[in-house]
Amino acid sequence: MYRQTGMDSARPHERSTAFDRMLIPVHRWIWSDIHRRVQKLLRFSETETDGGRDILRAAEVTSDPLLRRLYLEHAIDEFRHGVLFRHRAAELLKVSASRSSPGFHGDWLAPGGHGLDDLQVDGESDRNMLAFLHLSEKAAASRFTVYRDVMQHDPPTRAVFEEILHDETFHMNYTLTQLARVEPKRPRRHLWWARLSRLWKAYLRLATGLAGILGSMLLTIQYFVLLPPFAWLAKRAAHRERSGWTMDSPGHSDSLDRQY
């Protein structure tokens, strides 16, 4: 009942974003390899399941009866999505078990699934929760649309994304509808704050990744550029040292009479 009502009162599913469409060739190449496909499906399964736990917690802490029912339905959908992804990955794993593992999975191009971006559910209001959920579901629907379109060579996986997209459309629509109900005056303000928060967290993830890459590069440069001269100087100094015991100068003969 609630699913049908939410769909009737909300706008239809929007197509994928320009950025996701621009990366279609890259996504097509990433998903063309069966081993990468298995790894990404398994990560999607974990993310969907984790998101379901967060939404289930949101259903426990909200005081709105309608939101509690919608959150519960949403959480059930997320757990089911996790099962669908995991089962499809298991089917593909039987085929890819004997193949070598490629090193590149392209995870930085598309985060695994869509969670709440480490949102603290217990400390968030219904308005903020709905805004974050709407943007997360909207981003997931955009990416899953691209994944479905590039899965021409794998009809079963394409069918999984197609089935999940119907739920994502409902999730995206009901969160926007309920946000307008909970905050009828300025719902767009909360969407903008949530969008800025997501951008900030995306920047932090990017900055952390770049810092790790730059740190590895600097350590590599130090190892191959700065360390060899010091090693050469240490060897040169070692050759100048005479082996065995050496006689100390008379001026230092009292060194054994005191501690320092």
C-alpha positions as a printed NumPy array, in Angstrom:
array([[  0.   ,   0.   ,   0.   ],
       [  2.7  ,   2.483,   0.957],
       [  4.793,   1.616,  -2.047],
       [  1.978,   2.344,  -4.46 ],
       [  1.06 ,   5.59 ,  -2.725],
       [  4.649,   6.808,  -2.792],
       [  4.974,   6.061,  -6.476],
       [  1.773,   7.833,  -7.415],
       [  2.722,  11.062,  -5.657],
       [  6.367,  11.279,  -6.718],
       [  8.203,  12.184,  -9.847],
       [  9.43 ,   9.386, -12.135],
       [ 12.951,   8.008, -12.167],
       [ 15.515,  10.369, -13.592],
       [ 18.063,   9.067, -16.054],
       [ 21.732,   8.707, -15.174],
       [ 23.83 ,  11.794, -14.607],
       [ 26.12 ,  13.253, -17.256],
       [ 29.185,  12.196, -15.279],
       [ 28.025,   8.559, -15.095],
       [ 27.172,   8.562, -18.804],
       [ 30.597,   9.992, -19.615],
       [ 32.208,   7.006, -17.889],
       [ 30.15 ,   4.398, -19.753],
       [ 33.174,   3.141, -21.785],
       [ 35.186,   2.743, -18.586],
       [ 32.333,   0.956, -16.815],
       [ 31.843,  -1.293, -19.824],
       [ 35.508,  -2.292, -19.678],
       [ 35.434,  -2.838, -15.904],
       [ 32.326,  -5.007, -15.996],
       [ 33.503,  -6.966, -19.041],
       [ 35.852,  -9.031, -16.876],
       [ 34.039, -11.744, -14.963],
       [ 36.375, -11.64 , -11.956],
       [ 35.963,  -7.875, -11.537],
       [ 32.234,  -8.419, -11.873],
       [ 32.262, -10.902,  -8.984],
       [ 34.275,  -8.585,  -6.737],
       [ 32.068,  -5.569,  -7.401],
       [ 28.861,  -7.557,  -6.85 ],
       [ 30.188,  -8.82 ,  -3.531],
       [ 31.053,  -5.277,  -2.441],
       [ 27.614,  -4.083,  -3.511],
       [ 26.091,  -6.866,  -1.42 ],
       [ 28.016,  -5.743,   1.663],
       [ 27.095,  -2.095,   1.142],
       [ 23.402,  -2.826,   0.613],
       [ 23.298,  -4.964,   3.737],
       [ 25.089,  -2.313,   5.819],
       [ 22.713,   0.339,   4.495],
       [ 19.774,  -1.858,   5.467],
       [ 21.048,  -2.02 ,   9.049],
       [ 21.332,   1.771,   9.207],
       [ 17.829,   2.257,   7.834],
       [ 16.489,  -0.335,  10.254],
       [ 18.04 ,   1.7  ,  13.058],
       [ 16.395,   4.824,  11.618],
       [ 13.049,   3.023,  11.842],
       [ 13.694,   2.341,  15.517],
       [ 14.578,   5.911,  16.491],
       [ 11.996,   7.859,  14.457],
       [  8.799,   8.994,  16.149],
       [  6.853,   9.256,  12.883],
       [  4.636,   6.149,  12.344],
       [  4.526,   6.535,   8.552],
       [  8.291,   6.944,   8.283],
       [  8.783,   3.928,  10.517],
       [  6.77 ,   1.751,   8.128],
       [  8.519,   3.156,   5.067],
       [ 11.933,   2.719,   6.66 ],
       [ 11.128,  -0.885,   7.513],
       [ 10.08 ,  -1.581,   3.935],
       [ 13.199,   0.198,   2.713],
       [ 15.441,  -1.853,   5.006],
       [ 13.846,  -5.09 ,   3.808],
       [ 14.525,  -4.042,   0.221],
       [ 18.168,  -3.31 ,   1.02 ],
       [ 18.648,  -6.717,   2.657],
       [ 17.023,  -8.369,  -0.357],
       [ 19.324,  -6.441,  -2.697],
       [ 22.3  ,  -7.737,  -0.742],
       [ 21.054, -11.297,  -1.208],
       [ 20.488, -10.765,  -4.942],
       [ 23.988,  -9.389,  -5.449],
       [ 25.554, -12.149,  -3.369],
       [ 23.705, -14.947,  -5.146],
       [ 24.624, -13.594,  -8.571],
       [ 28.259, -13.235,  -7.479],
       [ 28.233, -16.851,  -6.287],
       [ 26.941, -17.997,  -9.673],
       [ 29.66 , -16.068, -11.487],
       [ 32.286, -17.266,  -9.026],
       [ 31.749, -20.845, -10.182],
       [ 32.781, -19.767, -13.668],
       [ 35.646, -17.443, -12.674],
       [ 37.245, -19.632,  -9.979],
       [ 39.908, -20.966, -12.331],
       [ 40.832, -17.577, -13.799],
       [ 43.535, -15.2  , -12.613],
       [ 42.638, -12.158, -10.548],
       [ 43.115,  -8.773, -12.29 ],
       [ 44.607,  -5.995, -10.238],
       [ 42.308,  -3.122, -11.197],
       [ 38.668,  -2.941, -10.123],
       [ 37.922,   0.758, -10.667],
       [ 36.315,   1.239,  -7.272],
       [ 37.306,   4.913,  -7.101],
       [ 35.152,   5.594, -10.189],
       [ 32.009,   4.433,  -8.435],
       [ 31.709,   3.834,  -4.707],
       [ 30.443,   0.441,  -3.762],
       [ 26.684,   0.712,  -3.716],
       [ 25.131,   3.478,  -1.684],
       [ 25.212,   3.749,   2.054],
       [ 24.547,   6.68 ,   4.317],
       [ 28.112,   7.986,   4.022],
       [ 28.822,   7.153,   7.682],
       [ 25.814,   9.18 ,   8.802],
       [ 25.186,   8.951,  12.54 ],
       [ 21.609,   7.724,  12.447],
       [ 20.941,   8.134,  16.164],
       [ 21.788,  11.836,  16.12 ],
       [ 19.995,  12.868,  12.923],
       [ 16.527,  14.329,  12.52 ],
       [ 13.966,  12.89 ,  10.124],
       [ 14.564,  15.808,   7.759],
       [ 18.283,  15.199,   7.51 ],
       [ 17.787,  11.46 ,   7.265],
       [ 15.342,  11.777,   4.384],
       [ 17.577,  14.267,   2.562],
       [ 20.627,  12.   ,   2.845],
       [ 18.613,   8.96 ,   1.805],
       [ 17.15 ,  10.734,  -1.203],
       [ 20.534,  11.829,  -2.527],
       [ 22.079,   8.413,  -1.871],
       [ 19.251,   6.598,  -3.645],
       [ 19.353,   9.065,  -6.523],
       [ 23.081,   8.522,  -6.995],
       [ 22.636,   4.745,  -6.778],
       [ 19.811,   4.798,  -9.334],
       [ 22.013,   6.755, -11.728],
       [ 24.918,   4.326, -11.429],
       [ 22.758,   1.207, -11.528],
       [ 21.122,   2.505, -14.708],
       [ 24.551,   2.699, -16.337],
       [ 25.514,  -0.748, -15.029],
       [ 22.302,  -2.223, -16.404],
       [ 22.922,  -0.647, -19.813],
       [ 26.484,  -1.983, -20.107],
       [ 25.43 ,  -5.53 , -19.122],
       [ 24.297,  -6.561, -22.602],
       [ 26.748,  -9.482, -22.498],
       [ 25.41 , -10.758, -19.134],
       [ 21.571, -10.923, -19.147],
       [ 21.247, -12.465, -15.621],
       [ 23.316,  -9.682, -14.023],
       [ 21.462,  -7.126, -16.102],
       [ 18.182,  -8.549, -14.771],
       [ 19.447,  -8.126, -11.187],
       [ 20.17 ,  -4.435, -11.76 ],
       [ 16.838,  -4.003, -13.528],
       [ 14.959,  -5.489, -10.577],
       [ 16.867,  -3.413,  -8.036],
       [ 16.341,  -0.238, -10.078],
       [ 12.576,  -0.484,  -9.521],
       [ 13.156,  -0.423,  -5.762],
       [ 15.708,   2.382,  -6.016],
       [ 13.186,   4.478,  -7.915],
       [ 10.635,   3.97 ,  -5.169],
       [ 13.196,   4.786,  -2.476],
       [ 14.288,   7.923,  -4.279],
       [ 10.706,   9.076,  -4.721],
       [  9.283,   8.306,  -1.3  ],
       [ 12.16 ,  10.05 ,   0.498],
       [ 11.544,  13.225,  -1.493],
       [  7.796,  13.032,  -0.914],
       [  8.201,  12.466,   2.813],
       [ 10.772,  15.24 ,   3.084],
       [  8.224,  17.629,   1.623],
       [  5.671,  16.352,   4.157],
       [  7.979,  16.597,   7.162],
       [  9.481,  19.948,   6.104],
       [  6.848,  21.647,   3.895],
       [  8.392,  25.116,   4.067],
       [ 11.975,  24.682,   2.869],
       [ 12.695,  21.065,   1.888],
       [ 15.272,  22.102,  -0.719],
       [ 17.446,  23.663,   1.974],
       [ 17.964,  20.28 ,   3.602],
       [ 18.759,  18.736,   0.238],
       [ 21.421,  21.357,  -0.349],
       [ 22.936,  20.829,   3.083],
       [ 22.97 ,  17.079,   2.496],
       [ 24.523,  17.584,  -0.93 ],
       [ 27.252,  19.806,   0.503],
       [ 27.928,  17.248,   3.218],
       [ 28.26 ,  14.493,   0.613],
       [ 30.619,  16.65 ,  -1.43 ],
       [ 32.727,  17.364,   1.638],
       [ 32.954,  13.671,   2.477],
       [ 33.803,  12.888,  -1.145],
       [ 36.566,  15.488,  -0.958],
       [ 37.902,  13.919,   2.231],
       [ 37.938,  10.484,   0.593],
       [ 39.718,  11.897,  -2.444],
       [ 42.198,  13.821,  -0.294],
       [ 42.908,  10.718,   1.774],
       [ 43.497,   8.673,  -1.363],
       [ 45.773,  11.302,  -2.871],
       [ 47.681,  11.621,   0.392],
       [ 48.287,   7.876,   0.386],
       [ 49.491,   7.952,  -3.225],
       [ 51.773,  10.947,  -2.628],
       [ 53.13 ,   9.38 ,   0.543],
       [ 53.986,   6.176,  -1.319],
       [ 55.644,   8.163,  -4.099],
       [ 57.754,  10.179,  -1.641],
       [ 58.838,   7.067,   0.231],
       [ 59.769,   5.41 ,  -3.054],
       [ 61.783,   8.46 ,  -4.138],
       [ 63.566,   8.562,  -0.787],
       [ 64.373,   4.863,  -1.012],
       [ 65.843,   4.966,  -4.517],
       [ 67.276,   8.53 ,  -4.574],
       [ 68.276,   9.583,  -1.057],
       [ 69.106,   6.27 ,   0.571],
       [ 71.819,   5.065,  -1.894],
       [ 74.173,   8.059,  -1.257],
       [ 73.89 ,   7.551,   2.505],
       [ 74.536,   3.833,   2.067],
       [ 77.582,   4.591,  -0.083],
       [ 78.95 ,   7.071,   2.49 ],
       [ 78.373,   4.548,   5.291],
       [ 80.293,   1.892,   3.371],
       [ 83.105,   4.325,   2.636],
       [ 83.359,   5.263,   6.313],
       [ 83.321,   1.592,   7.284],
       [ 86.295,   0.852,   5.004],
       [ 88.336,   3.542,   6.81 ],
       [ 87.799,   1.919,  10.187],
       [ 90.463,  -0.57 ,  11.264],
       [ 89.249,  -3.977,  12.28 ],
       [ 89.739,  -5.322,  15.802],
       [ 90.559,  -3.439,  19.018],
       [ 92.118,   0.029,  18.882],
       [ 94.238,   1.792,  21.512],
       [ 92.513,   4.789,  23.09 ],
       [ 94.403,   8.053,  23.492],
       [ 95.922,   8.847,  26.934],
       [ 93.627,  11.844,  27.384],
       [ 90.609,   9.525,  27.548],
       [ 92.08 ,   7.052,  30.057],
       [ 89.775,   8.272,  32.819],
       [ 86.688,   7.221,  30.933],
       [ 86.428,   4.084,  33.057],
       [ 86.484,   6.054,  36.338],
       [ 83.096,   7.731,  35.822],
       [ 79.715,   6.918,  34.465],
       [ 79.735,   9.408,  31.587]])
